[in-house]
Amino acid sequence: MDVISTRNPAHRATFRHALTANLTPDGGLWIPARLAPFDRIDALLELPFADRCAEILKRLIGDEFAAADLDALAHDAFNFPLPLTQIDAQTYALELFHGPTLAFKDFGARLLARLLALHDRDTTSVTPRMILTATSGDTGAAVASAFWHQPGVRVVVLYPHGRVSEMQERQFAALGDNVLALAVDGSFDDCQALAKACFNDAQLSAELRLTSANSINLARILAQLLYYFEIVAALRVRGVRQAPLISVPSGNFGNLCAGLYAWKRGLPVAQFVAATNVNRTVPDFLQGGEYQPRPSVATLSNAMDVGAPSNWERIAALFANHRGEMHAVMRAGSATDAETRVEIARLWQLGWLADPHAAVASAVLQKLRQPGELGVFLATAHPAKFPDAVVEVTGKPVELPSALAKLLDLPLQAEPLANDVAALKRRLRA
Ligand SMILES: *Cc1c(COP(=O)(O)O)cnc(C)c1O
């Protein structure tokens, strides 16, 4: 799969290069050079999930990885359930939170870890690879879990001190071994800027073999493409042929970008809903304003507290920044914390427990859908990861999945870090 820069198609490389090269030479993001529709979509949709994932990966990157490796990888990486749950007559939730860290970021992180292991198997280096990741909560957990104890890899997680849930923090700051957690005195946007500054330092990147596990890494986006196909496949299993309106709870917009790539590849989708909390950079733009990145505001759905979404550059490139073309396939809206709480309660009445991120997607879907439309929202995190918001509504504690419960007994091993690039570089080199 050839890839090009969002900023200049003359910067062209292989997918393997993009896997480890982080940003493009001109500071942009790697995107697929071609996004032609797949052949035989109907047959593809009839395959069981892991087989379908393997087949899609072969069609995407089979020119750079062996088919047998991709088969093994798909079955091993995605070995947890992915239910499409019916909420009411015309609404479904795709539960993406049954992986080891209970959020959808397990998909991207687990594919990335395995692709890097395959890639490094074919190359030799004595210097361990350093995975550097900025997180608003769930990325750090998924990446730390996916790479924990992986030989030849060190993981550094940057997170905004005091701005992630206790449960999220445990998931990356209590592991130890090859995982270092740095609690930054700043916001998620600050963490993201710190990571970006390191990746922009060519000497540091080479010296430490720095590799991004954030959604600037195209491998993460590819992993997410796979579950959009599952939505349509699972609807067909139920005899539903109507193309869905898919609501995506968005922060950095990697997830929505993956959905749009799936649509470009021929997946029958009616439209997408870009759903945010009050960090309305993208809805404001799509509703006619300027594209204006801004400082993020803390909300209940903290993994979406992003004011300068890094993957918007990919989506803008997909539509050559043409707002009219975006409108043809995307609607956008937002939900406040108050609306999010109301939605958690409404969904609970219907018999389904939502975390705040899924609730944002559902609330915005409700606002923007037309009568008769078939709605699907992505449920990106397990409600147990956000017990405070959930307990308020249900009046009883959420049962902790055992994977989470075990972590609560372990001590935190995070180190504090000033919001300062030089301090970070010193720590990484130490
Ligand atoms: C990261 C995250 C999001 C936002 O996804 P993006 O790809 O950054 O838009 C939504 N929900 C949860 C639970 C997350 O962890």
The ligand as an SDF file (V2000), in Angstrom:
LIG
                    3D

 15 15  0  0  0  0  0  0  0  0999 V2000
  -10.0340    8.1130   22.0440 C   0  0  0  0  0  0  0  0  0  0  0  0
  -11.4560    7.9710   22.3750 C   0  0  0  0  0  0  0  0  0  0  0  0
  -12.4440    8.6050   21.6160 C   0  0  0  0  0  0  0  0  0  0  0  0
  -12.1230    9.5390   20.4820 C   0  0  0  0  0  0  0  0  0  0  0  0
  -11.5970    8.8680   19.3510 O   0  0  0  0  0  0  0  0  0  0  0  0
  -10.8110    9.6940   18.2450 P   0  0  0  0  0  0  0  0  0  0  0  0
  -10.3610    8.6700   17.2710 O   0  0  0  0  0  0  0  0  0  0  0  0
   -9.6750   10.3690   18.9350 O   0  0  0  0  0  0  0  0  0  0  0  0
  -11.7610   10.6740   17.6640 O   0  0  0  0  0  0  0  0  0  0  0  0
  -13.7750    8.3360   21.9220 C   0  0  0  0  0  0  0  0  0  0  0  0
  -14.1130    7.5410   22.9630 N   0  0  0  0  0  0  0  0  0  0  0  0
  -13.1930    6.9380   23.7240 C   0  0  0  0  0  0  0  0  0  0  0  0
  -13.6300    6.0970   24.8560 C   0  0  0  0  0  0  0  0  0  0  0  0
  -11.8340    7.1270   23.4640 C   0  0  0  0  0  0  0  0  0  0  0  0
  -10.9260    6.5270   24.2230 O   0  0  0  0  0  0  0  0  0  0  0  0
  1  2  1  0
  2  3  1  0
  2 14  2  0
  3  4  1  0
  3 10  2  0
  4  5  1  0
  5  6  1  0
  6  7  2  0
  6  8  1  0
  6  9  1  0
 10 11  1  0
 11 12  2  0
 12 13  1  0
 12 14  1  0
 14 15  1  0
M  END
$$$$
